[in-house]
Every structure is written in structure tokens, then in C-alpha cells.
Amino acid sequence: MDVPQSRFSGQDTQPKPAPIADPRLQPTPDYGALGPGSDIAGSGPISIPGSVRRPVNPRILASVFAAALGVLLAVLTANAGTAYAAWSRFSNLFSVREVAPTSAKDSRQLDRMKPQKQAEALLELAVGHSDGAVDQISSRVDRWQGKVKWNSQIATLTTAALNSRDLRVRESGIEVELAAYGLAKNSASLDYVLKSTESPDHAQKIWGLWALGLIGNRGVEPDRVVQVLTSHLKDSDEDSRRWTVEGLALAGSTQSIEPLLKTMHDDPSASVRERAACSLAESGMFTHEQRLSAVPQLLGYTDDPALDAQTHTWAFQALHDITGLRLPNDSNAWRSWYGSSKVD
């Protein structure tokens, strides 16, 4: 996601002109193809039309920009366990490495840094599971409003953060992403994003669907966010429905589980059904307990005659990911386990 976004002052003021949609809006590793049997897996990341892509800051050297795109592609196509490793192999290309503290507890050094560098340094430390980094981000992020800009480094780091196995690190990625978008956690930002979801410009619309999930996750009218996103599951174009699924996963609300299950079962697009399965299995901001609540319906999907064989496979894969079990793809075996387990 790479060009200046519209910014808020943190107050309920009128937003500036709409941001161009984020070019990083491709499935991140956790949002990738679900399992080796996927008929989506061989096609690579689903791309967003070229109109979504924005020019890079001209001050960035061409060589660094090319490297950043390479890093981002590596992160986007890696699995969740290797997302940070892909970033780490190239992190010496960026200036934050030259000035960042080695510990998030070094408050004095952090205080001497500009907000942009603070955000980059702390998010890198959070992705690396440095003690105190998540808490530092939480305590500083509100002061970054209007002072942190979106760039290739933030894009790479937030991608890695959103694919961390630590939910708190994912939360930090969302916090930094919202700050870089200039979206304060208030009603003015929400109204602005809601308008974006209704934009006739497709790039603006899918950015809005993504951002709506981000802001809902941080406690800004989450029920309303889920309600609006759920309404977009009826959109006629597949791409909008797919990014609505991503928004619901990011929102991380328990109320998002049922519409995702329904989408996995009913959507006419294999790509959208797979995204819903991924969201239930491991993507987004759901807790383990929330994912477990989807298990009964996923069990039913494994041999539902209304579903095709591929969707059956995705249901099994989701069960594997949620439970950590490696039972065979056999409905009876899974029902036997469920009947003897304490999963509610």
C-alpha cells in the first residue's frame, strides 16, 4: 500500500481527499491458498488491477524500491511461519536498521527518533518478538497520527506483523497501519471509510473494505462494521466479496464467524469460498476460542452433498489448522474425535 493516504488530526474533522487504494491488497500468507489440494494454489497471489498501484515516493532510490517490492512479494507468497524470515533477509536495505535501538526498552533512544522511525523500529522489534515492543507501540501510536506516512518499509513490516502467530503482534500491525493511513480510531474515520466502501471506484472500494476491518478491530463500532461488511457479501462482483471476507477476518468479531461460514458454503466463487475457509482457519484476528466455535459447522461441510469436493477439502484443512490434529480427511474420524472431545 504505497502513496500518501488521507489523514485525520485525531479529532472529528472533515477528512482530506480519498486515498488511492492500497496496492498491497493481495492475500497475505495466512490469506493464501488453503491446503495442497486447492485449485487456487497453483495460480499464485490474486492480483489487484494495475490502477490500484500507486507511485512510490520519488525520493526513494530505484534500487531500494525494487528491493522493497521483492521483499513484499516474498512475504506475500511465503507461508505464515516464514513471513518474518523473508523480511529479515533483506532488512539491511532499509535505514531503520541503522538507527533503531536493539531493545524496545530503550525509551531514551526511541524518544530521540522521529515518529516515522519509531513506528518502523518498534514494529520490526514486535515482529521479532522483542520484549516490550507491543506495549511501546500501544503507548505511542496515538501520538503518531499525522506524523507517520505509508512507505514500502511499513508495508513490508505490517505484512509480516499480520502473519505473526502472536495475536498481539498482529494487533500492533493494525495499529501502525491505521496510523500510516491517517485513520484515527474515531467516528470521523469510520464515516470516511464507510464512504470509501461505497465508492464507484473499485480500487477505492476494496481499500475501504480492508480498512473497515482494521478500524472495527480497534473497537470503533465493531457491530456496525460487521453489519456493513456482511451486506457487501451480496455484492455482484467477486473481488468485492473476497475483500469483504478479508475485512470480516480482520474485524475479528465473534459476529463475523457466521457470515464467513455461510460464505464458505454458499458463495458461487471458489476463490471467495477459499478465502472464507482461510479466515476461519488461521487468517485475520480471531482468537483460538472463536475459531473453535466454527468446528461443528465445518464438520458438517466435510461431507455436505451440496458442496463440491474442493470445498470439502478446505473444510478438512480448516479443521486441521484450528485443532492442530492430523486426522485423515474422513468425516467419520473427525466426528468421532468431536464426540469424544470437550470442544463446544
C-alpha positions as CSV (number, residue, x, y, z in Angstrom):
1,M,0.0,0.0,0.0
2,D,2.3,2.9,-1.1
3,V,1.2,6.6,-1.6
4,P,0.0,9.2,0.8
5,Q,-3.3,8.4,2.4
6,S,-5.9,11.0,3.5
7,R,-5.1,12.0,7.1
8,F,-7.1,12.9,10.2
9,S,-6.0,15.1,13.0
10,G,-7.4,12.7,15.6
11,Q,-10.4,14.9,16.0
12,D,-13.8,14.7,14.4
13,T,-12.8,16.9,11.5
14,Q,-13.5,16.5,7.8
15,P,-11.1,14.2,6.0
16,K,-8.9,15.2,3.2
17,P,-9.4,13.8,-0.3
18,A,-9.7,10.0,-0.6
19,P,-6.6,7.8,-0.6
20,I,-5.8,5.7,-3.6
21,A,-6.4,2.1,-2.7
22,D,-3.5,0.1,-1.2
23,P,-1.5,-1.9,-3.8
24,R,-0.6,-4.4,-1.0
25,L,-4.2,-5.6,-1.2
26,Q,-3.3,-9.1,-2.2
27,P,-3.8,-12.1,0.0
28,T,-1.1,-12.2,2.7
29,P,0.5,-15.5,3.6
30,D,-2.2,-16.5,6.1
31,Y,-4.8,-15.5,3.5
32,G,-3.2,-17.7,0.8
33,A,-4.4,-20.9,-0.8
34,L,-5.8,-23.3,1.8
35,G,-4.0,-26.6,1.6
36,P,-2.2,-28.5,-1.2
37,G,-5.5,-29.6,-2.8
38,S,-6.5,-26.1,-3.6
39,D,-7.4,-25.3,-7.2
40,I,-6.4,-21.8,-6.4
41,A,-2.9,-22.6,-5.1
42,G,-1.2,-23.0,-8.4
43,S,-2.2,-19.6,-9.8
44,G,-0.2,-17.6,-7.3
45,P,-1.4,-14.4,-5.5
46,I,-4.6,-12.9,-6.9
47,S,-3.6,-9.6,-8.3
48,I,-5.5,-6.3,-8.0
49,P,-5.9,-4.3,-11.2
50,G,-2.9,-2.0,-12.0
51,S,-5.0,1.1,-11.3
52,V,-4.7,0.2,-7.6
53,R,-0.9,0.6,-7.6
54,R,0.4,3.9,-6.6
55,P,3.7,5.7,-7.4
56,V,6.5,5.4,-4.9
57,N,7.9,8.5,-3.2
58,P,10.4,9.8,-5.8
59,R,13.0,10.3,-3.1
60,I,13.3,6.6,-2.7
61,L,16.2,5.3,-4.8
62,A,15.1,3.0,-7.6
63,S,17.3,0.2,-6.4
64,V,15.8,0.3,-2.9
65,F,12.3,0.4,-4.4
66,A,13.0,-2.7,-6.5
67,A,14.3,-4.5,-3.5
68,A,11.3,-3.5,-1.4
69,L,9.0,-4.9,-4.0
70,G,11.0,-8.1,-4.0
71,V,10.7,-8.3,-0.2
72,L,7.0,-7.6,-0.3
73,L,6.4,-10.3,-2.9
74,A,8.5,-12.8,-0.9
75,V,6.5,-12.0,2.2
76,L,3.1,-12.2,0.4
77,T,3.9,-15.6,-1.1
78,A,5.6,-17.1,1.9
79,N,3.7,-19.1,4.5
80,A,3.0,-17.6,7.8
81,G,5.9,-19.2,9.5
82,T,8.4,-17.8,7.1
83,A,6.9,-14.3,6.6
84,Y,9.3,-12.6,9.1
85,A,12.3,-14.6,7.8
86,A,11.6,-13.3,4.3
87,W,11.7,-9.7,5.7
88,S,14.8,-10.3,7.8
89,R,16.9,-11.4,4.9
90,F,16.5,-8.0,3.3
91,S,16.1,-5.7,6.3
92,N,19.6,-4.3,6.0
93,L,18.5,-2.5,2.9
94,F,16.5,0.0,5.0
95,S,17.7,2.8,7.0
96,V,15.7,1.9,10.2
97,R,18.3,-0.8,10.8
98,E,21.0,1.9,11.1
99,V,19.3,3.9,13.8
100,A,16.9,1.6,15.6
101,P,17.5,0.5,19.1
102,T,18.2,-3.2,19.7
103,S,15.7,-3.2,22.5
104,A,12.2,-1.8,22.8
105,K,13.0,-1.0,26.4
106,D,15.5,1.7,25.3
107,S,12.9,4.5,25.7
108,R,15.5,7.3,25.6
109,Q,16.8,6.3,22.2
110,L,13.2,5.9,20.9
111,D,12.3,9.3,22.2
112,R,15.2,10.8,20.1
113,M,13.8,9.3,16.9
114,K,11.1,10.8,14.7
115,P,7.7,9.2,14.8
116,Q,8.2,7.5,11.4
117,K,11.4,5.8,12.6
118,Q,9.8,4.9,16.0
119,A,6.9,3.2,14.2
120,E,9.3,1.3,11.8
121,A,11.7,0.3,14.6
122,L,9.1,-0.8,17.1
123,L,7.1,-2.8,14.6
124,E,10.3,-4.6,13.4
125,L,11.1,-5.4,17.1
126,A,7.5,-6.6,17.6
127,V,7.7,-8.9,14.6
128,G,10.9,-10.2,16.1
129,H,9.2,-10.8,19.4
130,S,11.3,-8.3,21.3
131,D,10.0,-7.8,24.9
132,G,8.1,-4.6,25.3
133,A,7.7,-3.7,21.7
134,V,4.0,-4.3,21.5
135,D,3.5,-2.3,24.7
136,Q,5.6,0.6,23.3
137,I,3.5,0.7,20.1
138,S,0.3,0.8,22.2
139,S,1.6,3.7,24.3
140,R,2.9,5.7,21.4
141,V,0.6,5.1,18.5
142,D,-1.9,7.9,19.2
143,R,1.0,10.4,19.1
144,W,1.9,9.2,15.6
145,Q,-1.3,10.4,14.0
146,G,-0.4,12.7,11.1
147,K,3.3,12.0,11.6
148,V,3.7,8.5,10.1
149,K,3.5,8.0,6.4
150,W,2.9,4.9,4.4
151,N,6.0,3.6,2.6
152,S,7.5,0.3,1.4
153,Q,9.1,-0.4,4.8
154,I,5.8,0.0,6.7
155,A,4.1,-2.2,4.0
156,T,6.6,-5.0,4.5
157,L,6.6,-4.8,8.3
158,T,2.8,-4.7,8.6
159,T,2.5,-7.7,6.2
160,A,4.9,-9.6,8.5
161,A,3.1,-8.5,11.6
162,L,-0.3,-9.6,10.3
163,N,1.1,-13.0,9.7
164,S,2.7,-13.4,13.1
165,R,1.4,-16.3,15.2
166,D,1.2,-13.9,18.1
167,L,-2.2,-12.1,18.0
168,R,-0.7,-9.1,19.9
169,V,1.8,-8.6,17.1
170,R,-1.0,-8.7,14.6
171,E,-2.7,-6.0,16.6
172,S,0.4,-3.9,16.5
173,G,0.5,-4.3,12.7
174,I,-3.1,-3.0,12.6
175,E,-2.3,0.0,14.9
176,V,0.7,1.0,12.7
177,E,-1.3,0.5,9.5
178,L,-4.1,2.8,10.7
179,A,-1.6,5.4,11.8
180,A,0.1,5.3,8.4
181,Y,-3.3,5.7,6.7
182,G,-4.0,8.7,9.0
183,L,-7.1,6.9,10.4
184,A,-7.8,7.9,14.0
185,K,-9.9,5.5,16.0
186,N,-13.0,7.6,16.0
187,S,-16.3,8.1,14.3
188,A,-14.9,10.6,11.7
189,S,-12.5,7.9,10.4
190,L,-15.3,5.3,10.4
191,D,-17.6,7.5,8.4
192,Y,-14.8,8.2,5.9
193,V,-14.0,4.6,5.4
194,L,-17.7,3.7,5.1
195,K,-18.0,6.2,2.3
196,S,-15.0,4.6,0.6
197,T,-16.7,1.2,0.6
198,E,-19.5,2.7,-1.5
199,S,-17.1,4.4,-3.9
200,P,-17.8,3.8,-7.7
201,D,-14.0,3.5,-8.0
202,H,-13.2,-0.2,-7.5
203,A,-9.7,0.4,-6.1
204,Q,-11.1,2.9,-3.5
205,K,-13.9,0.5,-2.6
206,I,-11.7,-2.5,-1.8
207,W,-9.3,-0.3,0.2
208,G,-12.4,0.7,2.2
209,L,-13.4,-2.9,2.8
210,W,-10.0,-3.7,4.1
211,A,-9.7,-0.5,6.2
212,L,-13.2,-1.1,7.6
213,G,-11.9,-4.4,9.1
214,L,-8.9,-2.7,10.5
215,I,-10.8,0.1,12.3
216,G,-13.5,-2.3,13.5
217,N,-10.9,-4.4,15.1
218,R,-9.7,-1.5,17.2
219,G,-13.1,-1.0,18.8
220,V,-14.7,1.6,16.6
221,E,-18.4,0.5,16.4
222,P,-17.5,-3.2,15.7
223,D,-21.1,-4.3,15.4
224,R,-21.8,-1.7,12.8
225,V,-18.6,-2.6,10.9
226,V,-19.6,-6.3,10.8
227,Q,-23.2,-5.4,9.7
228,V,-21.9,-3.2,6.8
229,L,-19.3,-5.8,5.7
230,T,-21.9,-8.6,5.8
231,S,-24.1,-6.5,3.5
232,H,-21.2,-6.4,0.9
233,L,-21.1,-10.2,0.8
234,K,-24.1,-9.8,-1.6
235,D,-22.1,-7.6,-4.0
236,S,-22.3,-8.8,-7.5
237,D,-18.5,-8.7,-8.2
238,E,-16.3,-11.4,-6.9
239,D,-13.4,-9.1,-6.0
240,S,-15.5,-7.0,-3.6
241,R,-16.9,-10.1,-1.9
242,R,-13.4,-11.5,-1.5
243,W,-12.2,-8.3,0.2
244,T,-15.3,-8.2,2.3
245,V,-14.2,-11.6,3.6
246,E,-10.8,-10.2,4.4
247,G,-12.4,-7.3,6.2
248,L,-14.5,-9.6,8.3
249,A,-11.5,-11.6,9.3
250,L,-9.6,-8.5,10.3
251,A,-12.5,-7.2,12.3
252,G,-12.1,-10.4,14.4
253,S,-15.6,-10.2,15.9
254,T,-17.5,-13.3,17.0
255,Q,-20.4,-11.9,14.9
256,S,-18.1,-12.4,11.8
257,I,-18.0,-16.2,12.2
258,E,-21.5,-17.0,10.9
259,P,-21.3,-14.9,7.8
260,L,-17.9,-16.4,6.9
261,L,-19.3,-19.9,7.4
262,K,-22.3,-19.0,5.2
263,T,-19.9,-17.5,2.5
264,M,-17.8,-20.7,2.6
265,H,-20.9,-22.7,1.9
266,D,-22.9,-20.5,-0.5
267,D,-20.7,-18.2,-2.5
268,P,-20.6,-19.1,-6.2
269,S,-16.9,-18.2,-6.4
270,A,-14.3,-20.8,-5.4
271,S,-11.8,-18.0,-4.6
272,V,-14.2,-16.4,-2.2
273,R,-15.2,-19.7,-0.6
274,E,-11.5,-20.5,-0.1
275,R,-10.8,-17.1,1.5
276,A,-13.7,-17.6,3.9
277,A,-12.2,-21.0,4.8
278,C,-8.7,-19.5,5.3
279,S,-10.2,-16.7,7.5
280,L,-11.9,-19.3,9.7
281,A,-8.8,-21.5,9.9
282,E,-5.9,-19.1,10.6
283,S,-6.2,-15.7,9.0
284,G,-7.2,-12.4,10.5
285,M,-7.8,-11.5,14.1
286,F,-9.9,-14.4,15.6
287,T,-8.9,-16.0,18.8
288,H,-8.4,-19.7,19.1
289,E,-11.7,-20.0,21.0
290,Q,-13.6,-18.1,18.3
291,R,-12.2,-20.4,15.6
292,L,-13.2,-23.5,17.7
293,S,-16.8,-22.2,17.6
294,A,-16.8,-22.9,13.8
295,V,-15.8,-26.5,14.2
296,P,-19.4,-28.0,14.3
297,Q,-20.4,-26.4,11.0
298,L,-17.1,-27.2,9.4
299,L,-17.6,-30.9,10.4
300,G,-20.9,-30.7,8.5
301,Y,-19.2,-29.2,5.5
302,T,-16.8,-32.1,5.1
303,D,-19.4,-34.3,3.5
304,D,-22.2,-31.9,2.7
305,P,-23.7,-33.1,-0.6
306,A,-24.4,-29.5,-1.6
307,L,-20.7,-28.7,-1.7
308,D,-18.1,-29.7,-4.2
309,A,-15.1,-31.9,-3.4
310,Q,-12.7,-28.9,-3.2
311,T,-14.8,-27.2,-0.5
312,H,-14.9,-30.5,1.4
313,T,-11.1,-30.4,1.3
314,W,-11.0,-26.8,2.5
315,A,-13.3,-27.8,5.4
316,F,-10.9,-30.6,6.4
317,Q,-7.9,-28.3,6.1
318,A,-9.6,-25.7,8.3
319,L,-10.3,-28.3,10.9
320,H,-6.6,-29.4,10.8
321,D,-5.4,-25.8,11.3
322,I,-7.9,-24.9,14.1
323,T,-7.4,-28.1,16.1
324,G,-3.8,-28.9,15.3
325,L,-4.8,-32.5,14.8
326,R,-3.7,-34.6,11.8
327,L,-6.7,-36.9,11.4
328,P,-7.3,-38.2,7.9
329,N,-9.8,-36.4,5.7
330,D,-12.6,-38.7,6.8
331,S,-15.8,-37.2,8.1
332,N,-16.4,-40.2,10.5
333,A,-13.0,-39.9,12.0
334,W,-13.5,-36.2,12.7
335,R,-17.0,-36.7,14.1
336,S,-15.7,-39.5,16.4
337,W,-13.0,-37.1,17.7
338,Y,-15.5,-34.3,18.2
339,G,-17.9,-36.6,20.0
340,S,-15.3,-37.6,22.5
341,S,-13.7,-34.2,22.9
342,K,-14.6,-31.3,25.1
343,V,-14.9,-28.8,22.3
344,D,-18.2,-26.8,22.5
